Amino acid sequence: MRETTIGLLMFPIERSGIHPTANLIGILSSLTHGPIPLVTGNAGRVFETDTRVRFSGVDHAAGGNAVLRVLHNIATQARITRRIRELDGTGTWLFFFGGEVLVLPMLAAKLSGKKVILALPAHTPIMMAPAGDRLLVPAGILTGITCRLCDRIVLYSPALIDHWGLERYRDKIAIAREHLLDFEAFRVEVPLRERPATVGYIGRLADEKGVWNFVRALPRIAAGNADLRFLIGGDGPLLPAIREFVRESGLSGRVTFTGWIRHEDLPCHLNSLRLLVLPSYTEGLPNIMLEAMACGTPILATPVGAVPDFVRDGVTGFILAPNTPEGVATSVLDILGRPELASVAEAARECVEQEITYERAVERFAAVIEELGG
């Protein structure tokens, strides 16, 4: 333990970032004395009353077009930069969600003699690519600048070096995870054989998640198994179009939309599924995958990011290839008929119990901070 010198800084986060941030705060708290300076906003204001942190709020409005998005982004970065200057006692800043585009705050931290760790739970430019976002190129330029400016880059897996095109920064990359699981909450409540015949997707309803491949596979899956039901959990920009597709396909009676699922309600939903499909085009290390494995719910996922570190095809889960509606439909119908499904689910739970531990997470982040003299 040492005097508090580590600050945590993020672009104002969405609800999906609350749980990973809470995990990281818990890990950093064990490495320091006193409250951790935390700069974020929007959904991150939930941490205003958290005694583990010294909260400094900055909110962000996205803007309706490309010009407004740029102007709002610059304004938000300027406000974050002011917060850094106000928190003089911080020797090392850890940039987390959205940190790869925060050039102004990172430049201010470096010019004031601070060490900077860039921990990447995702890669903004690659997330923007599937939707053809007009700001993809500027986001890539900003990410290149922050990767050069920072002292260390923390990734969940060595596989992400190639997946996110970070080979040139290999010498400053360290591997650590903030993922933690409450195995009392995320556990097998309903044995797989006793669950209803339901296949689900839970996550952000956005292009980079490949959710359209799952949704467009539903008519074919439904035709191949008349008893199957489907669950779509989460919200996002694609929700209205997905609802309309389901209605036009005549599947409204077989598809349940849950909307946003509170973290404490996830175990119940995961224990209602025979199979969870994650057809993402890009990932870091998805929490929902680990939580499903802990609940004994088989996973069908694309081999992106750190997913293959945990999903070994036919052993601890199933790899989706090709990532198309036809590929999803074929894989789902095949997997549900496999006699070894329960043993795969059991092996998956054993895998996350061994790999996702508080002690290992603290050890890895401590090593990164020690290297910097933080």
C-alpha contacts under 8 A as a table, 3 or more apart, distances in Angstrom:
res1	aa1	res2	aa2	distance
1	M	30	S	7.14
1	M	31	L	5.28
1	M	32	T	5.11
1	M	33	H	6.26
2	R	31	L	6.91
2	R	32	T	4.94
2	R	33	H	5.55
3	E	32	T	5.80
3	E	33	H	4.94
3	E	34	G	7.15
4	T	32	T	5.08
4	T	33	H	5.11
4	T	34	G	5.84
4	T	35	P	7.19
4	T	36	I	6.68
4	T	89	G	7.94
4	T	90	T	7.23
5	T	32	T	7.47
5	T	89	G	6.47
5	T	90	T	4.49
5	T	91	G	4.78
5	T	92	T	5.97
5	T	374	G	6.61
6	I	28	L	7.82
6	I	32	T	7.58
6	I	36	I	6.55
6	I	37	P	7.31
6	I	90	T	5.71
6	I	91	G	6.20
6	I	92	T	4.83
6	I	93	W	5.75
6	I	94	L	7.07
6	I	374	G	7.06
7	G	36	I	5.71
7	G	37	P	4.70
7	G	38	L	6.03
7	G	90	T	5.92
7	G	91	G	7.78
7	G	92	T	6.20
7	G	93	W	4.69
7	G	94	L	6.01
8	L	36	I	7.12
8	L	37	P	6.14
8	L	38	L	4.84
8	L	39	V	6.41
8	L	93	W	5.86
8	L	94	L	4.89
8	L	95	F	6.14
8	L	96	F	7.16
9	L	38	L	5.77
9	L	39	V	4.74
9	L	40	T	6.24
9	L	93	W	6.81
9	L	94	L	6.06
9	L	95	F	4.89
9	L	96	F	6.20
9	L	99	G	7.45
10	M	13	I	7.16
10	M	39	V	6.25
10	M	40	T	5.20
10	M	95	F	5.76
10	M	96	F	5.17
10	M	97	F	5.11
10	M	98	G	6.04
10	M	99	G	5.73
11	F	40	T	5.86
11	F	41	G	7.43
11	F	96	F	7.89
11	F	97	F	6.06
11	F	98	G	5.06
11	F	99	G	6.31
11	F	102	L	7.49
12	P	40	T	4.72
12	P	41	G	4.25
12	P	42	N	5.33
12	P	43	A	7.24
12	P	44	G	6.51
12	P	58	V	6.67
12	P	59	D	5.81
12	P	60	H	6.11
13	I	16	S	7.80
13	I	17	G	5.84
13	I	18	I	7.51
13	I	40	T	6.91
13	I	41	G	6.32
13	I	42	N	5.93
13	I	43	A	5.67
13	I	44	G	5.65
13	I	97	F	7.00
14	E	17	G	5.58
14	E	18	I	7.29
14	E	42	N	6.82
14	E	43	A	5.26
14	E	44	G	7.25
15	R	18	I	5.50
15	R	43	A	5.43
15	R	44	G	7.62
16	S	19	H	6.93
16	S	20	P	7.98
17	G	20	P	5.64
17	G	21	T	6.07
17	G	44	G	7.83
17	G	97	F	7.46
18	I	21	T	5.22
18	I	22	A	6.16
18	I	43	A	7.22
18	I	44	G	6.42
18	I	46	V	7.94
19	H	22	A	5.05
19	H	23	N	6.30
19	H	263	H	7.75
20	P	23	N	5.05
20	P	24	L	6.29
20	P	178	E	6.77
20	P	179	H	6.73
21	T	24	L	5.07
21	T	25	I	6.13
22	A	25	I	5.09
22	A	26	G	6.25
23	N	26	G	5.14
23	N	27	I	6.40
23	N	178	E	5.92
23	N	179	H	6.61
23	N	180	L	6.36
24	L	27	I	5.05
24	L	28	L	6.13
24	L	178	E	5.26
24	L	179	H	7.93
25	I	28	L	5.18
25	I	29	S	5.90
25	I	36	I	7.75
25	I	52	R	7.38
25	I	53	V	7.79
26	G	29	S	5.15
26	G	30	S	6.64
26	G	52	R	7.97
27	I	30	S	5.51
27	I	31	L	7.00
27	I	178	E	7.28
27	I	358	Y	7.72
27	I	361	A	7.11
27	I	362	V	5.55
27	I	365	F	7.81
28	L	31	L	5.14
28	L	32	T	6.54
28	L	36	I	7.83
28	L	362	V	7.66
28	L	365	F	7.88
29	S	32	T	5.41
29	S	33	H	7.16
29	S	34	G	7.81
29	S	35	P	7.47
29	S	36	I	7.06
29	S	52	R	6.82
30	S	33	H	7.91
30	S	362	V	7.56
31	L	362	V	7.78
31	L	366	A	6.82
32	T	36	I	7.96
34	G	52	R	7.36
35	P	51	T	6.77
35	P	52	R	4.77
35	P	53	V	4.33
35	P	54	R	5.56
36	I	52	R	6.31
36	I	53	V	4.36
36	I	54	R	5.64
37	P	53	V	5.67
37	P	54	R	4.61
37	P	55	F	6.12
37	P	56	S	7.43
37	P	87	L	7.50
37	P	90	T	7.62
38	L	53	V	6.08
38	L	54	R	5.86
38	L	55	F	4.93
38	L	56	S	6.01
39	V	55	F	6.21
39	V	56	S	4.87
39	V	57	G	5.88
39	V	58	V	6.92
39	V	80	I	7.15
39	V	83	R	7.22
40	T	44	G	5.88
40	T	45	R	7.38
40	T	55	F	7.95
40	T	56	S	6.77
40	T	57	G	5.41
40	T	58	V	5.44
40	T	59	D	7.15
40	T	80	I	7.99
41	G	44	G	4.65
41	G	45	R	5.27
41	G	57	G	5.02
41	G	58	V	4.67
41	G	59	D	4.51
41	G	60	H	7.24
42	N	45	R	5.87
42	N	58	V	7.44
42	N	59	D	5.03
42	N	60	H	6.66
43	A	46	V	6.30
44	G	47	F	6.01
45	R	48	E	5.34
45	R	57	G	6.84
46	V	49	T	7.11
46	V	50	D	7.88
47	F	50	D	4.93
47	F	53	V	7.54
47	F	55	F	6.90
48	E	53	V	7.99
48	E	54	R	7.85
48	E	55	F	5.48
48	E	56	S	7.93
50	D	53	V	5.91
51	T	54	R	7.44
56	S	83	R	7.01
58	V	76	T	7.19
58	V	79	R	6.73
58	V	80	I	6.53
59	D	76	T	7.31
60	H	72	H	7.25
60	H	73	N	7.65
60	H	76	T	6.07
61	A	72	H	6.54
62	A	68	L	7.66
62	A	69	R	5.50
62	A	72	H	6.49
62	A	73	N	7.48
63	G	66	A	7.66
63	G	68	L	4.89
63	G	69	R	4.66
63	G	72	H	6.62
64	G	68	L	6.34
64	G	69	R	6.79
65	N	68	L	5.44
65	N	69	R	6.04
66	A	69	R	5.04
66	A	70	V	6.26
66	A	134	R	7.06
66	A	135	L	7.02
67	V	70	V	5.26
67	V	71	L	6.30
68	L	71	L	5.04
68	L	72	H	5.93
69	R	72	H	5.22
69	R	73	N	5.97
70	V	73	N	5.07
70	V	74	I	6.23
71	L	74	I	5.22
71	L	75	A	6.26
72	H	75	A	5.04
72	H	76	T	6.11
73	N	76	T	5.13
73	N	77	Q	6.15
74	I	77	Q	5.11
74	I	78	A	6.17
75	A	78	A	5.10
75	A	79	R	6.38
76	T	79	R	5.16
76	T	80	I	6.24
77	Q	80	I	5.07
77	Q	81	T	6.09
77	Q	102	L	6.36
77	Q	103	V	7.84
77	Q	104	L	6.08
77	Q	105	P	6.35
78	A	81	T	5.03
78	A	82	R	6.43
78	A	104	L	6.88
78	A	105	P	7.35
79	R	82	R	5.18
79	R	83	R	6.54
80	I	83	R	5.07
80	I	84	I	6.50
80	I	105	P	6.25
81	T	84	I	5.15
81	T	85	R	6.53
81	T	104	L	6.53
81	T	105	P	4.46
81	T	108	A	6.54
82	R	85	R	5.18
82	R	86	E	6.33
83	R	86	E	5.06
83	R	87	L	6.41
84	I	87	L	5.30
84	I	88	D	7.33
84	I	105	P	7.12
84	I	108	A	7.63
84	I	109	A	6.96
85	R	88	D	6.19
85	R	108	A	7.81
87	L	90	T	6.27
90	T	93	W	7.00
90	T	114	K	7.59
91	G	113	G	7.90
91	G	114	K	5.20
91	G	115	K	6.37
91	G	374	G	6.63
92	T	114	K	5.45
92	T	115	K	4.53
92	T	116	V	5.70
92	T	117	I	7.46
92	T	374	G	5.97
93	W	109	A	7.56
93	W	114	K	7.01
93	W	115	K	6.28
93	W	116	V	4.97
93	W	117	I	6.24
94	L	116	V	5.92
94	L	117	I	4.65
94	L	118	L	5.96
94	L	119	A	6.87
95	F	98	G	7.79
95	F	99	G	4.81
95	F	100	E	7.66
95	F	116	V	7.28
95	F	117	I	6.08
95	F	118	L	4.88
95	F	119	A	6.00
96	F	99	G	5.17
96	F	118	L	6.40
96	F	119	A	5.11
96	F	120	L	6.22
96	F	121	P	7.17
97	F	100	E	7.96
97	F	119	A	7.84
97	F	120	L	6.97
97	F	121	P	6.57
97	F	122	A	7.54
98	G	101	V	6.05
98	G	102	L	7.09
98	G	124	T	7.01
99	G	102	L	5.20
99	G	118	L	6.64
99	G	119	A	7.67
99	G	120	L	7.58
100	E	103	V	7.54
100	E	118	L	7.02
100	E	120	L	7.42
100	E	123	H	7.55
100	E	124	T	7.41
100	E	142	L	7.04
100	E	143	T	4.92
100	E	146	T	5.76
100	E	147	C	7.14
101	V	124	T	7.78
101	V	139	A	6.44
101	V	142	L	5.07
101	V	143	T	5.30
101	V	146	T	6.88
102	L	105	P	5.77
102	L	106	M	6.23
102	L	142	L	7.44
102	L	146	T	7.22
103	V	106	M	5.21
103	V	107	L	5.94
103	V	142	L	6.34
103	V	145	I	6.91
103	V	146	T	5.85
104	L	107	L	5.17
104	L	108	A	6.18
105	P	108	A	5.07
105	P	109	A	6.17
106	M	109	A	5.04
106	M	110	K	6.20
106	M	116	V	7.34
106	M	146	T	7.01
106	M	149	L	7.38
106	M	150	C	7.54
107	L	110	K	5.17
107	L	111	L	6.08
107	L	149	L	7.32
108	A	111	L	5.17
108	A	112	S	6.24
109	A	112	S	5.29
109	A	113	G	6.57
109	A	114	K	5.24
109	A	115	K	7.42
109	A	116	V	7.34
110	K	113	G	5.17
110	K	114	K	5.21
110	K	115	K	6.66
110	K	116	V	7.22
110	K	149	L	7.66
111	L	114	K	7.41
115	K	150	C	7.56
115	K	151	D	6.39
115	K	372	L	7.18
115	K	374	G	7.63
116	V	150	C	5.09
116	V	151	D	5.37
116	V	152	R	6.81
117	I	150	C	6.00
117	I	151	D	5.88
117	I	152	R	4.85
117	I	153	I	5.94
117	I	154	V	7.18
118	L	147	C	7.55
118	L	150	C	6.36
118	L	151	D	7.83
118	L	152	R	6.15
118	L	153	I	4.77
118	L	154	V	6.10
119	A	153	I	5.73
119	A	154	V	4.44
119	A	155	L	6.30
120	L	123	H	6.62
120	L	153	I	7.31
120	L	154	V	6.20
120	L	155	L	5.76
120	L	156	Y	7.86
120	L	284	G	7.86
121	P	155	L	7.18
121	P	156	Y	7.35
121	P	284	G	5.52
121	P	285	L	7.34
122	A	127	M	7.65
122	A	283	E	6.51
122	A	284	G	5.27
123	H	126	I	5.62
123	H	127	M	6.19
123	H	164	W	6.84
123	H	284	G	7.92
124	T	127	M	5.06
124	T	128	M	6.21
124	T	139	A	7.04
124	T	140	G	7.97
125	P	128	M	5.08
125	P	129	A	6.33
125	P	136	L	5.59
125	P	137	V	7.60
125	P	139	A	5.56
125	P	140	G	5.41
125	P	143	T	7.79
126	I	129	A	5.20
126	I	130	P	7.73
126	I	164	W	7.22
126	I	282	T	7.10
127	M	130	P	6.85
127	M	208	E	5.47
127	M	282	T	6.67
128	M	131	A	5.92
128	M	132	G	6.59
128	M	133	D	5.57
128	M	136	L	6.07
128	M	208	E	7.10
129	A	132	G	5.10
129	A	133	D	6.28
129	A	136	L	6.58
129	A	208	E	7.48
130	P	133	D	7.83
130	P	207	D	5.74
130	P	208	E	5.41
130	P	281	Y	7.75
131	A	207	D	5.66
131	A	208	E	7.11
132	G	136	L	7.40
133	D	136	L	5.43
134	R	137	V	7.54
135	L	138	P	5.47
135	L	139	A	6.15
136	L	139	A	5.17
136	L	140	G	6.23
137	V	140	G	5.04
137	V	141	I	6.34
138	P	141	I	5.05
138	P	142	L	6.24
139	A	142	L	5.15
139	A	143	T	6.15
140	G	143	T	5.09
140	G	144	G	6.21
141	I	144	G	5.15
141	I	145	I	6.40
142	L	145	I	5.15
142	L	146	T	6.35
143	T	146	T	5.25
143	T	147	C	6.07
144	G	147	C	5.22
144	G	148	R	6.35
145	I	148	R	5.23
145	I	149	L	6.16
146	T	149	L	4.91
146	T	150	C	5.97
147	C	150	C	5.65
147	C	153	I	7.25
147	C	169	Y	7.36
148	R	169	Y	7.74
150	C	153	I	7.13
151	D	172	K	6.79
151	D	372	L	7.93
152	R	172	K	4.99
152	R	173	I	5.89
152	R	174	A	7.03
152	R	368	V	7.88
153	I	172	K	6.01
153	I	173	I	4.68
153	I	174	A	6.17
154	V	173	I	5.76
154	V	174	A	4.89
154	V	175	I	5.56
154	V	176	A	6.25
155	L	158	P	7.19
155	L	160	L	6.88
155	L	161	I	7.94
155	L	173	I	7.07
155	L	174	A	6.35
155	L	175	I	5.05
155	L	176	A	6.16
155	L	177	R	7.38
156	Y	160	L	7.35
156	Y	175	I	5.58
156	Y	176	A	5.45
156	Y	177	R	5.24
156	Y	284	G	6.68
156	Y	285	L	6.60
156	Y	306	A	6.72
157	S	160	L	5.65
157	S	161	I	7.78
157	S	175	I	5.92
157	S	176	A	7.60
157	S	305	G	7.50
157	S	306	A	5.50
157	S	309	D	7.72
158	P	161	I	5.63
158	P	162	D	7.99
158	P	175	I	6.97
158	P	306	A	7.95
159	A	162	D	6.10
159	A	163	H	6.41
159	A	305	G	6.07
159	A	306	A	6.11
160	L	163	H	4.68
160	L	164	W	5.63
160	L	165	G	7.93
160	L	166	L	7.85
160	L	284	G	7.18
160	L	305	G	5.20
160	L	306	A	6.60
161	I	164	W	5.67
161	I	165	G	5.96
161	I	166	L	4.86
161	I	167	E	5.75
161	I	170	R	7.36
162	D	165	G	4.92
162	D	166	L	6.19
162	D	167	E	6.28
163	H	166	L	7.90
163	H	304	V	7.31
163	H	305	G	6.17
166	L	169	Y	5.58
166	L	170	R	6.74
167	E	170	R	5.26
168	R	171	D	7.89
169	Y	172	K	5.74
169	Y	173	I	6.56
170	R	173	I	5.22
174	A	368	V	6.96
175	I	364	R	7.30
176	A	361	A	6.57
176	A	364	R	5.27
176	A	365	F	6.09
177	R	361	A	5.79
177	R	364	R	7.65
177	R	365	F	7.86
178	E	361	A	6.02
179	H	287	N	7.19
179	H	356	I	6.68
179	H	361	A	7.42
180	L	356	I	5.96
180	L	357	T	6.33
180	L	358	Y	6.25
180	L	361	A	7.92
181	L	186	F	7.23
181	L	291	E	7.11
181	L	356	I	6.77
181	L	357	T	7.54
182	D	185	A	5.48
182	D	186	F	5.96
183	F	186	F	4.84
183	F	187	R	5.76
183	F	294	A	6.97
183	F	353	E	7.90
184	E	187	R	6.21
185	A	264	E	7.99
185	A	267	P	6.71
186	F	267	P	5.44
186	F	291	E	6.24
186	F	292	A	7.83
186	F	294	A	5.64
186	F	295	C	5.36
187	R	267	P	7.28
187	R	294	A	5.49
187	R	295	C	4.29
187	R	296	G	7.06
188	V	191	P	6.50
188	V	271	N	6.73
188	V	294	A	7.24
188	V	295	C	4.55
188	V	296	G	5.56
189	E	271	N	6.31
189	E	295	C	7.39
190	V	194	E	6.45
190	V	195	R	6.43
190	V	271	N	5.79
190	V	272	S	7.49
191	P	194	E	5.44
191	P	195	R	6.67
191	P	296	G	7.86
192	L	195	R	5.41
192	L	271	N	7.99
192	L	274	R	6.37
192	L	296	G	7.23
192	L	297	T	7.32
192	L	342	A	6.34
193	R	342	A	7.55
195	R	198	T	7.85
195	R	271	N	7.39
195	R	272	S	5.77
195	R	273	L	6.57
195	R	274	R	6.51
196	P	272	S	6.53
196	P	273	L	6.95
196	P	274	R	7.16
197	A	227	D	6.77
197	A	228	L	5.15
197	A	229	R	6.17
197	A	273	L	7.19
197	A	274	R	6.15
198	T	228	L	5.69
198	T	229	R	4.63
198	T	230	F	5.22
198	T	231	L	6.94
198	T	272	S	7.11
198	T	273	L	5.14
198	T	274	R	5.64
198	T	275	L	7.10
199	V	228	L	7.32
199	V	229	R	6.46
199	V	230	F	4.94
199	V	231	L	6.31
199	V	273	L	5.76
199	V	274	R	5.88
199	V	275	L	4.98
199	V	276	L	6.01
199	V	277	V	7.45
200	G	230	F	5.48
200	G	231	L	4.45
200	G	232	I	5.77
200	G	233	G	7.63
200	G	273	L	6.52
200	G	275	L	6.39
200	G	276	L	4.93
200	G	277	V	6.14
201	Y	211	V	7.71
201	Y	214	F	7.71
201	Y	231	L	6.31
201	Y	232	I	5.03
201	Y	233	G	6.10
201	Y	276	L	5.71
201	Y	277	V	5.33
201	Y	278	L	6.50
202	I	231	L	7.94
202	I	232	I	5.95
202	I	233	G	4.35
202	I	234	G	5.79
202	I	276	L	7.63
202	I	278	L	7.86
202	I	288	I	7.41
203	G	209	K	7.75
203	G	233	G	6.29
203	G	234	G	5.16
203	G	235	D	7.45
203	G	288	I	7.53
204	R	209	K	6.89
204	R	234	G	5.57
204	R	235	D	5.66
204	R	236	G	5.56
205	L	209	K	6.91
205	L	211	V	6.34
205	L	234	G	6.51
205	L	235	D	5.41
205	L	236	G	4.43
205	L	237	P	6.30
205	L	238	L	5.39
205	L	239	L	6.16
206	A	209	K	5.66
206	A	210	G	7.32
206	A	211	V	6.86
206	A	236	G	5.89
206	A	237	P	6.02
206	A	238	L	5.70
207	D	210	G	5.55
207	D	211	V	6.75
207	D	212	W	7.34
207	D	238	L	7.65
208	E	211	V	7.96
208	E	280	S	6.09
208	E	281	Y	5.44
208	E	282	T	6.37
209	K	278	L	7.46
209	K	279	P	6.30
209	K	280	S	3.97
209	K	281	Y	5.90
209	K	282	T	7.02
210	G	213	N	5.64
210	G	214	F	7.24
210	G	278	L	7.74
210	G	279	P	4.99
210	G	280	S	4.57
210	G	281	Y	5.84
211	V	214	F	5.20
211	V	215	V	6.24
211	V	278	L	7.73
211	V	279	P	6.33
211	V	280	S	7.18
212	W	215	V	4.90
212	W	216	R	5.80
212	W	242	I	7.71
212	W	325	P	7.80
213	N	216	R	5.35
213	N	217	A	6.14
213	N	279	P	6.96
213	N	323	N	7.06
213	N	324	T	5.41
213	N	325	P	4.45
213	N	328	V	6.96
214	F	217	A	5.13
214	F	218	L	6.61
214	F	277	V	7.40
214	F	279	P	6.91
214	F	325	P	6.08
214	F	328	V	6.30
214	F	329	A	7.88
215	V	218	L	5.39
215	V	242	I	7.11
215	V	246	V	7.74
215	V	325	P	7.67
216	R	219	P	6.86
216	R	325	P	5.53
217	A	220	R	5.56
217	A	221	I	6.20
217	A	325	P	4.43
217	A	326	E	6.23
217	A	328	V	6.16
217	A	329	A	5.20
218	L	221	I	5.02
218	L	222	A	5.81
218	L	329	A	7.15
219	P	222	A	5.11
219	P	223	A	6.12
219	P	249	S	6.82
219	P	251	L	7.56
220	R	223	A	5.14
220	R	224	G	6.28
220	R	326	E	7.91
220	R	329	A	6.18
221	I	224	G	5.08
221	I	225	N	6.37
221	I	329	A	5.24
221	I	330	T	7.77
221	I	332	V	7.35
221	I	333	L	6.64
222	A	225	N	5.31
222	A	226	A	5.84
222	A	227	D	7.95
222	A	228	L	6.45
222	A	229	R	7.91
223	A	226	A	6.22
224	G	333	L	7.16
225	N	228	L	5.76
225	N	333	L	7.73
228	L	254	R	7.64
229	R	254	R	5.00
229	R	255	V	6.17
230	F	254	R	6.09
230	F	255	V	4.68
230	F	256	T	6.23
231	L	255	V	5.66
231	L	256	T	4.79
231	L	257	F	6.11
231	L	258	T	7.44
232	I	255	V	7.23
232	I	256	T	6.17
232	I	257	F	5.01
232	I	258	T	6.46
232	I	259	G	7.86
233	G	257	F	5.95
233	G	258	T	4.98
233	G	259	G	5.56
233	G	260	W	6.49
233	G	261	I	6.74
234	G	258	T	6.72
234	G	259	G	4.78
234	G	260	W	4.33
234	G	261	I	6.23
235	D	238	L	7.84
235	D	239	L	6.12
235	D	259	G	5.51
235	D	260	W	5.55
236	G	239	L	5.77
237	P	240	P	7.47
238	L	241	A	5.54
238	L	242	I	6.09
239	L	242	I	5.11
239	L	243	R	6.13
240	P	243	R	5.20
240	P	244	E	6.31
241	A	244	E	5.08
241	A	245	F	6.21
242	I	245	F	5.08
242	I	246	V	6.23
243	R	246	V	5.23
243	R	247	R	6.24
244	E	247	R	5.07
244	E	248	E	6.10
245	F	248	E	5.14
245	F	249	S	6.04
246	V	249	S	5.11
246	V	250	G	6.47
246	V	251	L	5.42
246	V	252	S	5.84
246	V	255	V	7.58
247	R	250	G	5.33
247	R	251	L	6.03
247	R	252	S	5.28
248	E	251	L	7.67
249	S	252	S	7.89
250	G	253	G	7.70
251	L	254	R	5.30
251	L	255	V	6.23
252	S	255	V	5.41
252	S	256	T	7.73
253	G	256	T	7.89
258	T	261	I	6.87
261	I	265	D	6.36
261	I	266	L	6.50
262	R	265	D	5.29
262	R	266	L	6.62
263	H	266	L	5.32
264	E	267	P	7.03
265	D	268	C	5.72
265	D	269	H	6.81
266	L	269	H	5.22
266	L	270	L	6.04
267	P	270	L	5.09
267	P	271	N	6.03
267	P	291	E	7.73
267	P	292	A	7.89
267	P	295	C	6.78
268	C	271	N	5.23
268	C	272	S	6.55
269	H	272	S	5.15
269	H	273	L	6.99
270	L	273	L	5.55
270	L	292	A	5.94
270	L	295	C	6.54
270	L	297	T	6.53
271	N	295	C	6.27
271	N	296	G	7.58
271	N	297	T	6.84
273	L	276	L	6.76
273	L	297	T	6.54
274	R	297	T	6.28
274	R	298	P	6.76
274	R	336	L	7.71
275	L	297	T	6.05
275	L	298	P	5.07
275	L	299	I	5.94
275	L	300	L	7.17
275	L	332	V	7.99
275	L	336	L	7.75
276	L	292	A	7.60
276	L	297	T	6.86
276	L	298	P	6.29
276	L	299	I	5.04
276	L	300	L	6.19
277	V	299	I	6.08
277	V	300	L	4.81
277	V	301	A	5.94
278	L	289	M	7.94
278	L	299	I	7.44
278	L	300	L	6.13
278	L	301	A	4.59
278	L	302	T	6.69
279	P	300	L	7.75
279	P	301	A	5.53
279	P	302	T	5.41
279	P	320	L	7.25
279	P	323	N	6.43
279	P	328	V	8.00
280	S	283	E	6.67
280	S	301	A	7.40
280	S	302	T	6.19
280	S	304	V	7.49
281	Y	302	T	7.38
281	Y	304	V	6.90
282	T	304	V	5.70
282	T	305	G	6.41
283	E	286	P	6.51
283	E	304	V	5.98
283	E	305	G	5.00
283	E	306	A	7.24
283	E	307	V	7.64
284	G	304	V	7.91
284	G	305	G	5.01
284	G	306	A	5.83
284	G	307	V	7.76
285	L	305	G	6.56
285	L	306	A	5.16
285	L	307	V	6.13
286	P	289	M	5.47
286	P	290	L	6.93
286	P	307	V	7.64
287	N	290	L	5.27
287	N	291	E	6.12
288	I	291	E	5.01
288	I	292	A	5.97
289	M	292	A	5.18
289	M	293	M	6.25
289	M	299	I	7.03
290	L	293	M	5.10
290	L	294	A	6.25
290	L	352	V	6.63
291	E	294	A	5.07
291	E	295	C	6.35
292	A	295	C	5.01
292	A	296	G	6.37
292	A	297	T	5.10
292	A	298	P	7.25
292	A	299	I	7.41
293	M	296	G	5.10
293	M	297	T	5.45
293	M	298	P	6.57
293	M	299	I	7.26
293	M	345	A	6.78
293	M	348	A	5.23
293	M	349	R	5.06
293	M	352	V	6.97
294	A	297	T	7.49
294	A	348	A	7.15
294	A	349	R	4.60
294	A	350	E	7.90
294	A	352	V	6.52
294	A	353	E	7.43
295	C	349	R	6.99
296	G	345	A	4.80
296	G	346	E	6.00
296	G	348	A	6.95
296	G	349	R	5.86
297	T	345	A	5.83
298	P	316	T	7.79
298	P	317	G	5.73
298	P	318	F	7.76
298	P	341	L	7.26
298	P	344	V	6.94
298	P	345	A	5.13
298	P	348	A	7.65
299	I	311	V	7.75
299	I	317	G	5.03
299	I	318	F	6.00
300	L	317	G	6.30
300	L	318	F	4.68
300	L	319	I	5.66
300	L	320	L	5.94
300	L	332	V	7.85
301	A	307	V	7.52
301	A	311	V	7.89
301	A	318	F	6.45
301	A	319	I	5.22
301	A	320	L	5.24
302	T	307	V	7.51
302	T	319	I	5.62
302	T	320	L	4.77
302	T	321	A	6.80
302	T	323	N	6.86
303	P	306	A	7.88
303	P	307	V	5.73
303	P	308	P	5.53
303	P	319	I	6.19
303	P	320	L	7.13
304	V	307	V	5.77
304	V	308	P	7.11
305	G	308	P	7.46
306	A	309	D	5.38
306	A	310	F	7.44
307	V	310	F	5.71
307	V	311	V	5.94
308	P	311	V	4.88
308	P	312	R	6.21
309	D	312	R	7.50
310	F	316	T	7.16
310	F	348	A	7.87
310	F	351	C	7.22
310	F	352	V	7.70
311	V	315	V	7.59
311	V	316	T	5.33
311	V	317	G	5.03
311	V	318	F	6.55
311	V	319	I	7.17
311	V	348	A	7.75
312	R	315	V	5.34
312	R	316	T	5.25
312	R	317	G	5.87
312	R	318	F	6.73
312	R	319	I	7.42
313	D	316	T	6.61
313	D	317	G	5.48
313	D	318	F	4.41
313	D	319	I	5.33
314	G	317	G	5.63
314	G	318	F	5.46
314	G	344	V	6.78
315	V	318	F	7.63
315	V	344	V	5.38
315	V	347	A	6.86
315	V	348	A	7.69
316	T	344	V	5.04
316	T	345	A	6.47
316	T	346	E	7.86
316	T	347	A	5.34
316	T	348	A	4.36
316	T	351	C	7.52
317	G	344	V	6.14
317	G	345	A	7.11
317	G	348	A	6.74
320	L	323	N	6.11
320	L	327	G	7.26
320	L	328	V	6.94
320	L	331	S	6.98
321	A	324	T	7.84
321	A	327	G	6.26
321	A	328	V	7.90
322	P	327	G	5.15
322	P	328	V	7.63
323	N	327	G	5.83
323	N	328	V	6.58
324	T	327	G	4.90
324	T	328	V	6.06
325	P	328	V	5.12
325	P	329	A	6.17
326	E	329	A	5.18
326	E	330	T	6.14
327	G	330	T	5.25
327	G	331	S	6.06
328	V	331	S	5.24
328	V	332	V	6.02
329	A	332	V	5.29
329	A	333	L	6.25
330	T	333	L	5.49
330	T	334	D	6.16
331	S	334	D	5.11
331	S	335	I	5.98
332	V	335	I	5.24
332	V	336	L	6.17
333	L	336	L	5.48
333	L	337	G	6.65
334	D	337	G	5.49
334	D	338	R	6.76
335	I	338	R	5.30
335	I	341	L	7.37
336	L	341	L	7.43
338	R	341	L	5.77
339	P	342	A	7.57
340	E	343	S	5.37
340	E	344	V	6.30
341	L	344	V	5.18
341	L	345	A	6.34
342	A	345	A	5.09
342	A	346	E	6.28
343	S	346	E	5.00
343	S	347	A	6.17
344	V	347	A	5.13
344	V	348	A	6.18
345	A	348	A	5.07
345	A	349	R	6.46
346	E	349	R	5.29
346	E	350	E	6.42
347	A	350	E	5.11
347	A	351	C	6.17
348	A	351	C	5.05
348	A	352	V	6.54
349	R	352	V	5.46
349	R	353	E	6.22
350	E	353	E	5.14
350	E	354	Q	6.36
351	C	354	Q	5.41
351	C	355	E	6.24
352	V	355	E	5.01
352	V	356	I	5.39
353	E	356	I	5.89
353	E	357	T	7.21
354	Q	357	T	7.05
356	I	360	R	7.43
356	I	361	A	7.74
357	T	360	R	5.46
357	T	361	A	6.44
358	Y	361	A	5.19
358	Y	362	V	6.21
359	E	362	V	5.30
359	E	363	E	6.11
360	R	363	E	5.10
360	R	364	R	6.27
361	A	364	R	5.40
361	A	365	F	6.37
362	V	365	F	5.36
362	V	366	A	5.90
363	E	366	A	5.15
363	E	367	A	6.28
364	R	367	A	5.19
364	R	368	V	6.57
365	F	368	V	5.14
365	F	369	I	6.32
366	A	369	I	5.20
366	A	370	E	6.02
367	A	370	E	5.09
367	A	371	E	6.22
368	V	371	E	5.30
368	V	372	L	6.77
369	I	372	L	5.27
369	I	373	G	6.30
369	I	374	G	5.21
370	E	373	G	4.95
370	E	374	G	6.00
371	E	374	G	7.66
